């Protein structure tokens, strides 16, 4: 349910706070006053596209904020949890549109995308407009309406999962067949690649080891010179460091015998002397080994060059080369067993097709049962809306299976099943039902849309239904029936209805009026809730036009009283 809608600097709206009530909310006003602006603002927070024209002239940005009460909406809670959020009974959506047309969206204070809002929109609001009545002529929307009426969405989702896996297996079969066609050439290529790698037998970390060895070999003479000099300074000659340190250690040991307080220092110096002697021996051994070896240097350079060649093909590291070898070996092994894998995939495809086909048949049968009931229900509603001679047929036909790799009983199998659904209507007796897009007028389409929404009211997930001038092209007794029909929908859902017809506005639980004023060079639209005498005056204006007479006021009061009874 929409609790509040706040609008700032949006089109003609300077600022607006609209607080809706549960039940039937109506929005009225003169033509051009800005009623559609409210629907536009709501559409924006539901993920609609932002553009520069939505920013009020003179303002830096437009801002729309909507507060929804989502208590008890399990599907919405699941969607939010998947996005890492919790609704906790309330959901705040905020959209900001800048002068350059760029927009930002926020969900409970967290930055989000318009796509995320669009995914949540069906659980929050259902907008029925003259535009949607045109969309109702698009047969691609009809299957969704039928499944919603028949409560078949869960079955369709299960089938979609089966068909999704089936499509994946079919794609793998195509890939396997393609691999089989180029198998010999591919095997030769893979074998050559593997032989090239295996001929070198690279090891992880080998390049670093070779680089260090090459560095030693290139500078062997200098290394020998430096280490021999260091060894000589440590242990050779009269002033050898180790000899001098030994004498110092002996003197300090003697001093420690006289004063035990020097014992720690003496022991530490003994340790340093022992460590230095070991270092001297290690350096001396290194000097003996440090010999120039041109042949070994050539071997190292050649090995590194060949390994770097592998890196250029499979690198940038030897770990990447080893990973590439594992992939090549796995692919080569797979090609060796391509026939067996192809057979296993085809068996899996057949089993999946059998299971999905049976599920599709059951779903199709349930759709045909629901179609009969939906057509009758819409026809009954149309009779209540002044189209008593209308007959509606919800046609369920098999999808064309020609050239389809996945078919069930000659019908093409898709994630939605094997059915094509289209609403057909005969507006008057004696006329064969034909597609809505070919036979229905604008007024008839609007009433057909309202009839459909009324039939689906109890099964729809949306908390708010918006009816944007679906009363176009009707009046009189039909307008009264439309008002009653929308009132019936409001028993199951919160409703916001935009209308020019007094008989419809009279049924509302809460009445809001949009008005337009000119202040200097700026035009502003405002929305005000009217009650009591003010509401009677607005309904009277809708009845009488610009000049409201006493008789119009009396008729308006009677209309509201009758609607409430």
Backbone torsions as a table, in degrees:
resi	resn	phi	psi	omega
1	UNK	NA	136.9	176.8
2	UNK	-82.8	116.8	-179.5
3	UNK	-86.0	-47.4	-176.6
4	UNK	-149.6	146.6	175.1
5	UNK	-128.1	119.7	179.6
6	UNK	-113.0	130.4	-176.7
7	UNK	-127.5	135.4	178.7
8	UNK	-138.1	124.1	176.1
9	UNK	56.2	42.8	-179.6
10	UNK	-109.7	113.7	-177.6
11	UNK	54.2	-110.4	180.0
12	UNK	-95.2	-4.9	-176.1
13	UNK	-83.1	115.6	174.0
14	UNK	-70.9	-56.2	174.4
15	UNK	-155.6	146.1	-176.9
16	UNK	-154.4	138.9	168.9
17	UNK	-130.8	113.4	-178.2
18	UNK	-109.1	117.0	179.6
19	UNK	-109.3	110.0	-176.9
20	UNK	-86.7	156.3	176.4
21	UNK	-102.6	158.8	169.4
22	UNK	-62.1	152.3	178.5
23	UNK	92.7	-142.2	-169.0
24	UNK	-97.5	110.1	174.4
25	UNK	-108.2	133.8	-179.2
26	UNK	-121.8	145.3	-179.8
27	UNK	-124.8	119.8	-177.6
28	UNK	-128.4	175.3	179.5
29	UNK	153.6	167.7	179.6
30	UNK	-62.0	155.1	175.0
31	UNK	-59.9	131.1	-179.6
32	UNK	86.0	1.9	-178.2
33	UNK	-72.8	-23.4	177.9
34	UNK	120.2	21.6	-179.4
35	UNK	-62.4	-38.8	-178.8
36	UNK	-67.3	-18.7	178.8
37	UNK	-63.8	-38.0	179.8
38	UNK	-62.9	-44.7	178.2
39	UNK	-65.2	-37.5	177.5
40	UNK	-62.9	-40.2	178.2
41	UNK	-65.4	-42.3	179.0
42	UNK	-64.6	-40.5	178.8
43	UNK	-62.4	-35.0	-179.5
44	UNK	-65.8	-42.8	179.9
45	UNK	-72.7	-13.9	176.5
46	UNK	-93.3	12.3	174.3
47	UNK	105.0	8.1	178.4
48	UNK	-64.4	165.2	-176.3
49	UNK	-80.5	133.6	176.3
50	UNK	-89.7	149.3	176.1
51	UNK	-150.1	165.2	-173.9
52	UNK	-62.4	-30.7	-178.1
53	UNK	-65.8	-15.4	-179.7
54	UNK	-80.0	-13.3	-179.5
55	UNK	-85.0	127.3	-178.9
56	UNK	-59.8	134.2	-179.8
57	UNK	-53.3	132.9	-179.8
58	UNK	92.6	-11.8	-179.2
59	UNK	-99.1	154.0	178.5
60	UNK	-78.6	-33.8	-178.0
61	UNK	-159.0	156.7	174.4
62	UNK	-103.5	146.2	-178.5
63	UNK	-136.4	129.9	177.4
64	UNK	-127.1	133.7	-179.2
65	UNK	-135.0	133.3	-179.1
66	UNK	-127.7	135.1	177.1
67	UNK	-110.3	121.2	179.9
68	UNK	-112.5	139.7	169.1
69	UNK	-92.2	113.4	-174.8
70	UNK	-113.8	23.6	179.6
71	UNK	-58.5	130.1	175.8
72	UNK	85.5	-0.2	179.9
73	UNK	-89.3	95.0	-176.0
74	UNK	-68.1	-40.9	-178.5
75	UNK	-65.1	-39.0	178.3
76	UNK	-66.8	-41.3	178.3
77	UNK	-60.6	-40.5	178.6
78	UNK	-63.8	-42.1	179.7
79	UNK	-64.3	-40.1	-179.4
80	UNK	-69.4	-39.9	179.0
81	UNK	-64.2	-36.1	177.1
82	UNK	-63.7	-28.0	178.1
83	UNK	-90.7	6.1	178.1
84	UNK	80.8	27.2	-177.7
85	UNK	-131.9	162.7	173.8
86	UNK	-126.8	133.5	-178.3
87	UNK	-78.3	-40.6	179.8
88	UNK	52.8	41.6	173.7
89	UNK	90.0	-22.9	-179.2
90	UNK	-133.0	148.2	178.4
91	UNK	-136.7	124.9	179.0
92	UNK	-112.5	122.5	177.3
93	UNK	-114.5	133.8	-178.4
94	UNK	-132.7	132.3	175.2
95	UNK	-123.0	137.6	177.1
96	UNK	-124.9	125.5	179.8
97	UNK	-115.9	125.6	-179.1
98	UNK	-90.3	168.6	-177.9
99	UNK	-59.3	-30.1	-179.4
100	UNK	-82.8	3.0	177.6
101	UNK	92.8	-10.8	177.9
102	UNK	-74.3	148.4	-176.6
103	UNK	-135.0	158.5	174.5
104	UNK	-126.8	150.7	-179.5
105	UNK	-128.9	143.3	-179.5
106	UNK	-133.1	137.7	179.4
107	UNK	-122.7	110.1	-174.2
108	UNK	51.3	42.1	176.8
109	UNK	84.1	-7.8	-179.3
110	UNK	-99.1	133.2	179.1
111	UNK	-61.0	133.4	-179.7
112	UNK	-142.0	-178.5	179.7
113	UNK	-103.7	160.1	175.4
114	UNK	-62.4	-31.7	178.0
115	UNK	-62.8	-37.8	177.3
116	UNK	-64.7	-38.5	177.4
117	UNK	-65.9	-41.1	179.2
118	UNK	-61.8	-35.0	179.2
119	UNK	-67.4	-32.2	-179.8
120	UNK	-84.6	-22.3	-171.8
121	UNK	-52.5	-43.8	-178.1
122	UNK	-60.4	-24.5	178.6
123	UNK	-85.0	-11.9	-174.4
124	UNK	-105.6	-42.8	-174.2
125	UNK	-153.4	149.1	176.5
126	UNK	-124.7	109.8	-175.7
127	UNK	-98.0	115.2	177.3
128	UNK	-108.0	119.0	-176.1
129	UNK	-136.6	175.7	174.5
130	UNK	-60.3	-33.0	176.6
131	UNK	-63.0	-41.9	-179.1
132	UNK	-70.0	-29.9	177.5
133	UNK	-64.7	-28.3	173.0
134	UNK	-72.2	-40.5	177.6
135	UNK	-62.5	-26.7	179.2
136	UNK	-62.3	-20.7	178.1
137	UNK	-79.7	-6.3	179.5
138	UNK	-86.3	112.3	-177.0
139	UNK	-60.1	-20.9	-178.7
140	UNK	-65.5	-18.6	178.7
141	UNK	-88.4	-14.7	-168.9
142	UNK	-72.4	-35.1	179.5
143	UNK	-61.2	-40.0	178.6
144	UNK	-62.2	-42.1	177.8
145	UNK	-61.5	-43.3	-178.1
146	UNK	-65.3	-45.4	-179.1
147	UNK	-64.5	-34.6	177.5
148	UNK	-66.8	-41.7	179.2
149	UNK	-65.8	-43.5	-177.8
150	UNK	-83.4	2.3	-177.7
151	UNK	53.9	50.0	-176.5
152	UNK	-108.5	5.7	-175.6
153	UNK	-60.8	-39.8	-179.3
154	UNK	-63.9	-42.3	178.5
155	UNK	-63.9	-38.5	179.1
156	UNK	-65.8	-39.2	179.3
157	UNK	-65.6	-38.6	176.9
158	UNK	-63.0	-43.8	178.6
159	UNK	-64.1	-39.8	179.6
160	UNK	-59.5	-38.6	176.8
161	UNK	-63.6	-44.4	178.5
162	UNK	-61.8	-46.4	-177.3
163	UNK	-68.4	-33.6	177.3
164	UNK	-60.8	-45.5	177.2
165	UNK	-65.4	-39.0	179.0
166	UNK	-62.6	-43.3	179.1
167	UNK	-63.4	-36.3	178.0
168	UNK	-64.3	-43.4	179.4
169	UNK	-65.6	-40.4	178.5
170	UNK	-61.9	-40.4	177.5
171	UNK	-63.8	-38.5	178.2
172	UNK	-67.3	-34.7	177.3
173	UNK	-65.0	-43.2	178.3
174	UNK	-60.4	-44.0	179.8
175	UNK	-63.2	-40.4	179.9
176	UNK	-65.5	-39.9	179.0
177	UNK	-67.2	-38.4	177.5
178	UNK	-64.3	-41.1	178.6
179	UNK	-64.0	-36.8	-179.6
180	UNK	-66.2	-36.6	-179.1
181	UNK	-65.9	-38.4	179.8
182	UNK	-104.6	27.1	-171.2
183	UNK	-62.6	-50.5	-174.9
184	UNK	-60.6	-46.8	-179.3
185	UNK	-63.9	-41.5	-179.0
186	UNK	-67.9	-40.5	178.6
187	UNK	-60.9	-42.3	179.9
188	UNK	-63.2	-42.3	179.7
189	UNK	-64.0	-46.9	-179.3
190	UNK	-63.4	-41.3	179.7
191	UNK	-62.4	-41.1	178.7
192	UNK	-63.5	-43.4	179.0
193	UNK	-61.6	-44.4	179.6
194	UNK	-65.1	-41.6	-179.3
195	UNK	-63.0	-38.6	179.5
196	UNK	-62.2	-42.3	179.9
197	UNK	-71.3	-46.5	-176.1
198	UNK	-66.6	-29.3	179.5
199	UNK	-61.8	-31.9	178.1
200	UNK	-89.6	-31.3	-179.1
201	UNK	57.0	56.0	-177.4
202	UNK	-65.3	150.7	175.9
203	UNK	-118.7	149.5	176.9
204	UNK	-61.9	130.9	178.8
205	UNK	83.1	1.1	-175.1
206	UNK	-66.7	-38.2	-178.5
207	UNK	-61.5	-39.4	179.0
208	UNK	-65.0	-39.8	178.4
209	UNK	-64.5	-43.5	-179.9
210	UNK	-65.5	-39.5	179.6
211	UNK	-62.0	-40.7	178.6
212	UNK	-66.3	-40.6	179.2
213	UNK	-66.7	-40.7	178.6
214	UNK	-61.9	-38.5	177.7
215	UNK	-61.0	-42.7	179.6
216	UNK	-66.1	-43.7	-178.1
217	UNK	-66.2	-38.9	-179.3
218	UNK	-65.6	-29.8	-175.1
219	UNK	-115.9	29.3	-175.8
220	UNK	-59.5	-44.0	-178.9
221	UNK	-61.3	-46.7	179.9
222	UNK	-65.8	-39.3	178.6
223	UNK	-63.1	-41.2	179.2
224	UNK	-64.0	-43.5	-179.7
225	UNK	-60.2	-46.4	-176.7
226	UNK	-68.1	-42.4	-177.1
227	UNK	-72.8	-35.1	175.8
228	UNK	-63.2	-42.6	178.8
229	UNK	-63.5	-41.0	179.8
230	UNK	-65.2	-41.3	-179.8
231	UNK	-64.8	-40.4	179.4
232	UNK	-63.8	-43.0	-179.9
233	UNK	-64.3	-30.0	-177.0
234	UNK	-78.9	-37.9	-170.0
235	UNK	-135.5	1.6	-177.2
236	UNK	-117.3	149.8	177.3
237	UNK	88.6	171.0	-176.7
238	UNK	-66.3	-34.8	-176.1
239	UNK	-103.7	31.2	178.7
240	UNK	-59.9	138.7	-174.3
241	UNK	-62.4	-40.6	-178.1
242	UNK	-65.5	-40.4	179.3
243	UNK	-64.5	-43.8	-179.8
244	UNK	-62.7	-40.5	-179.8
245	UNK	-67.5	-34.3	178.2
246	UNK	-63.5	-41.6	179.4
247	UNK	-64.5	-41.3	179.5
248	UNK	-64.0	-41.8	-179.8
249	UNK	-63.4	-38.1	179.5
250	UNK	-65.3	-44.6	179.3
251	UNK	-62.3	-42.2	-178.5
252	UNK	-69.5	-32.4	176.7
253	UNK	-65.3	-40.7	177.8
254	UNK	-63.2	-41.0	179.1
255	UNK	-64.3	-34.2	-179.6
256	UNK	-69.5	-27.9	175.8
257	UNK	-66.6	-33.1	178.7
258	UNK	-79.7	-34.6	179.4
259	UNK	-137.2	103.3	-178.6
260	UNK	-55.3	-18.3	179.6
261	UNK	-62.3	-21.3	178.9
262	UNK	-89.4	3.6	-176.8
263	UNK	-62.4	-42.4	-178.8
264	UNK	-61.5	-46.5	179.4
265	UNK	-63.0	-41.1	-179.4
266	UNK	-63.6	-43.9	179.7
267	UNK	-65.3	-39.2	178.5
268	UNK	-63.2	-40.4	-179.7
269	UNK	-68.6	-36.3	174.6
270	UNK	-59.5	-42.8	178.9
271	UNK	-62.6	-42.7	178.7
272	UNK	-61.4	-40.0	-179.7
273	UNK	-63.3	-44.2	-179.8
274	UNK	-64.2	-41.0	-179.2
275	UNK	-67.3	-39.4	-179.8
276	UNK	-67.5	-37.9	176.3
277	UNK	-60.9	-40.7	179.2
278	UNK	-66.7	-39.2	177.0
279	UNK	-62.6	-42.0	-179.8
280	UNK	-60.2	-44.6	179.0
281	UNK	-63.6	-40.8	179.8
282	UNK	-64.1	-42.4	178.9
283	UNK	-65.2	-38.8	179.1
284	UNK	-64.2	-43.4	178.4
285	UNK	-62.5	-41.1	179.0
286	UNK	-61.2	-41.3	-179.1
287	UNK	-62.6	-36.8	178.9
288	UNK	-67.0	-32.8	-177.7
289	UNK	-83.5	-22.4	-172.8
290	UNK	-73.0	87.6	-179.8
291	UNK	-122.1	139.3	174.9
292	UNK	-64.5	136.7	-179.2
293	UNK	-139.4	81.3	-176.4
294	UNK	-57.0	-35.7	-178.7
295	UNK	-67.7	-40.8	178.3
296	UNK	-67.9	-37.8	177.3
297	UNK	-61.4	-39.4	178.2
298	UNK	-65.0	-39.6	178.0
299	UNK	-62.4	-44.1	-179.1
300	UNK	-64.3	-44.4	179.2
301	UNK	-60.8	-42.2	-179.5
302	UNK	-65.1	-43.3	179.8
303	UNK	-61.8	-44.1	-179.7
304	UNK	-64.9	-38.7	179.3
305	UNK	-62.3	-43.2	-178.6
306	UNK	-69.8	-38.8	177.0
307	UNK	-65.1	-38.9	178.2
308	UNK	-65.4	-28.8	173.6
309	UNK	-62.9	-40.2	175.6
310	UNK	-64.3	-37.8	179.9
311	UNK	-62.9	-37.5	179.7
312	UNK	-64.6	-27.4	179.2
313	UNK	-87.8	-41.0	-170.2
314	UNK	-127.2	1.9	-171.7
315	UNK	-67.9	-161.8	22.7
316	UNK	-91.3	-2.8	-179.1
317	UNK	-123.8	164.8	176.4
318	UNK	-66.1	-28.5	174.7
319	UNK	-61.1	-38.8	176.7
320	UNK	-65.1	-38.1	178.2
321	UNK	-62.8	-44.1	179.9
322	UNK	-66.0	-37.2	176.9
323	UNK	-66.1	-40.0	177.8
324	UNK	-63.0	-38.5	178.4
325	UNK	-61.7	-40.4	179.3
326	UNK	-64.4	-39.9	179.1
327	UNK	-66.4	-44.6	-180.0
328	UNK	-61.3	-42.6	-179.9
329	UNK	-64.9	-40.4	-179.9
330	UNK	-65.2	-41.1	179.7
331	UNK	-66.4	-40.5	179.4
332	UNK	-63.8	-40.8	177.8
333	UNK	-64.8	-39.3	178.7
334	UNK	-64.1	-38.7	178.2
335	UNK	-65.6	-34.0	179.2
336	UNK	-65.4	-25.6	-177.9
337	UNK	-113.2	23.1	-174.0
338	UNK	-62.6	-35.8	-179.1
339	UNK	-66.3	-44.1	178.7
340	UNK	-65.1	-39.9	179.2
341	UNK	-66.6	-39.5	179.2
342	UNK	-62.1	-41.7	178.3
343	UNK	-63.5	-42.5	179.4
344	UNK	-63.7	-40.9	179.3
345	UNK	-65.4	-40.7	180.0
346	UNK	-65.9	-36.8	176.5
347	UNK	-66.6	-40.5	178.2
348	UNK	-64.7	-41.0	177.6
349	UNK	-59.3	-45.4	-178.3
350	UNK	-62.4	-40.5	-180.0
351	UNK	-69.0	-43.1	177.8
352	UNK	-63.2	-39.5	178.8
353	UNK	-65.2	-37.6	177.7
354	UNK	-63.3	-46.7	-178.6
355	UNK	-66.5	-48.1	-179.5
356	UNK	-65.1	-36.9	178.9
357	UNK	-62.7	-44.1	178.9
358	UNK	-64.1	-41.0	179.1
359	UNK	-65.2	-38.5	179.4
360	UNK	-66.1	-38.9	178.3
361	UNK	-63.4	-44.2	179.1
362	UNK	-62.5	-45.0	179.8
363	UNK	-62.2	-40.9	179.8
364	UNK	-63.2	-42.1	179.2
365	UNK	-63.4	-41.6	179.4
366	UNK	-67.4	-33.7	176.7
367	UNK	-65.4	-40.2	-179.6
368	UNK	-65.8	-36.8	175.9
369	UNK	-65.2	-45.1	-179.3
370	UNK	-67.4	-33.4	-178.2
371	UNK	-62.3	-41.5	179.1
372	UNK	-62.1	-43.4	-179.5
373	UNK	-69.3	-39.8	-179.1
374	UNK	-66.2	-43.0	178.6
375	UNK	-60.0	-43.0	179.1
376	UNK	-65.9	-40.1	-179.0
377	UNK	-66.2	-42.1	178.3
378	UNK	-65.7	-40.4	178.0
379	UNK	-60.3	-41.7	178.0
380	UNK	-62.1	-43.7	179.3
381	UNK	-64.7	-40.0	179.0
382	UNK	-63.8	-34.9	176.3
383	UNK	-62.3	-40.1	177.8
384	UNK	-66.5	-24.6	-177.7
385	UNK	-97.9	20.1	174.4
386	UNK	88.3	14.9	177.1
387	UNK	-120.9	57.0	-174.2
388	UNK	-62.2	-24.2	-179.6
389	UNK	-88.6	-0.8	-174.7
390	UNK	-78.8	142.5	176.1
391	UNK	-128.4	130.2	-177.2
392	UNK	-113.5	133.9	176.2
393	UNK	-121.7	125.4	174.4
394	UNK	-96.3	102.8	-173.2
395	UNK	-86.5	122.2	176.7
396	UNK	-112.5	114.6	-176.5
397	UNK	-128.7	154.0	179.6
398	UNK	-69.6	143.7	174.6
399	UNK	-70.1	143.9	178.9
400	UNK	-60.8	127.4	-177.4
401	UNK	-101.5	8.9	-178.0
402	UNK	-63.2	134.7	177.0
403	UNK	60.7	20.2	179.4
404	UNK	-97.7	132.8	179.2
405	UNK	-74.7	-24.5	179.0
406	UNK	-114.6	111.6	-178.1
407	UNK	-140.0	147.7	177.6
408	UNK	-130.4	117.1	-179.3
409	UNK	53.6	37.3	178.3
410	UNK	85.3	-5.5	-179.9
411	UNK	-101.7	143.4	178.9
412	UNK	-69.7	131.9	-179.9
413	UNK	-97.0	123.2	175.7
414	UNK	-126.8	-178.0	-177.8
415	UNK	-66.0	-22.3	176.9
416	UNK	-91.6	-1.2	179.4
417	UNK	115.0	-152.1	-176.0
418	UNK	-117.9	16.7	-171.4
419	UNK	-115.4	147.1	167.4
420	UNK	-113.8	129.2	-175.8
421	UNK	-117.6	135.7	176.6
422	UNK	-146.1	137.8	176.9
423	UNK	-85.4	126.9	176.2
424	UNK	-114.8	145.8	-178.0
425	UNK	-138.6	140.0	169.3
426	UNK	-114.8	101.5	-174.4
427	UNK	-61.1	-26.4	-177.7
428	UNK	-136.2	156.6	179.5
429	UNK	-63.7	146.9	178.7
430	UNK	88.7	-2.1	179.6
431	UNK	-111.1	133.3	177.9
432	UNK	-69.6	142.3	178.7
433	UNK	-61.0	137.5	178.1
434	UNK	-135.4	164.9	-179.4
435	UNK	-56.9	143.3	179.8
436	UNK	-53.0	-40.2	-174.1
437	UNK	-67.0	-17.1	-175.9
438	UNK	-101.6	-17.0	-169.0
439	UNK	-128.0	-27.3	-172.0
440	UNK	-85.4	139.5	173.7
441	UNK	-81.0	174.2	179.6
442	UNK	-59.5	-44.3	179.4
443	UNK	-65.6	-39.5	179.4
444	UNK	-67.0	-38.0	176.9
445	UNK	-63.4	-42.1	179.7
446	UNK	-61.8	-42.1	179.9
447	UNK	-70.6	-36.2	175.9
448	UNK	-62.1	-40.4	178.1
449	UNK	-63.1	-45.9	179.6
450	UNK	-63.0	-41.2	178.1
451	UNK	-60.8	-42.1	179.3
452	UNK	-64.4	-44.4	179.5
453	UNK	-62.9	-37.7	-179.7
454	UNK	-67.4	-40.6	178.4
455	UNK	-64.3	-36.6	-176.5
456	UNK	-89.8	1.4	-172.6
457	UNK	-56.1	-41.9	-175.4
458	UNK	-76.1	-21.2	-176.5
459	UNK	-103.0	-8.2	-176.0
460	UNK	-74.2	142.1	-179.4
461	UNK	-81.4	-22.4	-172.2
462	UNK	-66.7	142.0	177.9
463	UNK	-81.6	-27.3	-177.2
464	UNK	-123.9	131.1	171.5
465	UNK	-107.1	129.1	176.8
466	UNK	-112.0	122.3	175.5
467	UNK	-110.0	107.8	-176.3
468	UNK	-101.5	91.6	176.0
469	UNK	53.8	45.1	175.1
470	UNK	-77.7	0.8	178.7
471	UNK	-90.2	10.3	-177.0
472	UNK	-58.2	136.4	174.3
473	UNK	81.2	12.1	178.9
474	UNK	-128.2	171.1	178.1
475	UNK	-175.4	-177.3	176.2
476	UNK	60.3	-135.3	-177.0
477	UNK	-62.1	-32.1	179.7
478	UNK	-66.0	-38.4	178.2
479	UNK	-61.4	-40.0	177.9
480	UNK	-62.4	-41.9	179.7
481	UNK	-66.3	-37.6	177.3
482	UNK	-64.4	-41.5	177.7
483	UNK	-59.1	-44.0	178.8
484	UNK	-65.0	-38.7	180.0
485	UNK	-64.5	-44.1	178.0
486	UNK	-65.3	-36.7	176.3
487	UNK	-61.2	-36.9	177.2
488	UNK	-65.8	-41.0	176.8
489	UNK	-60.9	-36.7	-178.1
490	UNK	-67.6	-13.8	175.5
491	UNK	-72.0	-23.8	-179.0
492	UNK	-106.4	-24.7	-175.6
493	UNK	-138.3	154.7	166.6
494	UNK	-68.9	137.6	-176.6
495	UNK	-126.7	137.1	168.1
496	UNK	-121.1	117.2	-176.4
497	UNK	-118.0	130.3	175.1
498	UNK	-105.2	122.6	-172.6
499	UNK	-148.2	157.7	171.9
500	UNK	-106.8	-1.5	-171.4
501	UNK	-103.4	124.4	-179.6
502	UNK	-61.4	-41.4	-179.6
503	UNK	-59.9	-26.2	177.4
504	UNK	-82.0	-45.1	-179.2
505	UNK	-60.4	-29.2	-176.8
506	UNK	-64.4	-22.1	-176.8
507	UNK	-83.8	-7.2	-171.1
508	UNK	-70.0	149.3	171.6
509	UNK	-85.4	-28.9	177.5
510	UNK	-138.7	133.4	-172.2
511	UNK	-120.8	126.1	178.7
512	UNK	-121.4	140.8	-178.1
513	UNK	-118.4	129.9	175.2
514	UNK	-96.9	130.4	177.8
515	UNK	-132.3	158.2	-177.1
516	UNK	-124.0	133.4	178.8
517	UNK	-128.0	152.1	175.8
518	UNK	-108.0	118.9	178.4
519	UNK	-117.9	104.1	-176.0
520	UNK	65.6	-121.3	179.7
521	UNK	-98.7	5.3	-176.3
522	UNK	-111.1	143.7	174.3
523	UNK	-107.8	131.8	-178.2
524	UNK	-125.8	145.3	173.1
525	UNK	-111.8	140.6	178.0
526	UNK	-131.5	157.2	178.0
527	UNK	-123.8	129.3	-177.7
528	UNK	-130.7	137.6	174.4
529	UNK	-82.0	134.7	179.8
530	UNK	-116.8	140.2	178.5
531	UNK	-139.9	164.5	174.9
532	UNK	57.9	-129.2	-176.8
533	UNK	-64.5	-35.7	179.6
534	UNK	-63.9	-37.0	178.8
535	UNK	-69.2	-42.2	177.7
536	UNK	-59.2	-40.2	-179.8
537	UNK	-64.3	-39.2	179.7
538	UNK	-67.8	-43.0	178.1
539	UNK	-64.5	-36.9	177.3
540	UNK	-63.9	-39.9	177.1
541	UNK	-61.6	-38.9	-180.0
542	UNK	-67.2	-29.4	179.0
543	UNK	-79.7	-44.3	-169.0
544	UNK	-101.7	-20.4	-176.4
545	UNK	96.4	-149.7	-173.7
546	UNK	-63.5	-38.2	-177.5
547	UNK	-99.2	109.5	-178.3
548	UNK	-93.8	119.0	-179.2
549	UNK	-99.8	169.8	178.0
550	UNK	-62.9	-38.3	179.3
551	UNK	-65.3	-35.5	177.2
552	UNK	-66.4	-42.0	177.6
553	UNK	-61.5	-42.2	-179.9
554	UNK	-65.0	-41.8	179.0
555	UNK	-64.7	-38.2	179.1
556	UNK	-65.0	-43.9	179.4
557	UNK	-62.2	-40.3	179.3
558	UNK	-67.3	-37.7	179.7
559	UNK	-63.0	-44.8	179.6
560	UNK	-65.7	-41.6	179.9
561	UNK	-62.8	-43.4	-179.3
562	UNK	-65.3	-39.6	-179.1
563	UNK	-64.4	-32.2	-178.4
564	UNK	-79.3	-18.5	-175.3
565	UNK	-81.2	NA	NA
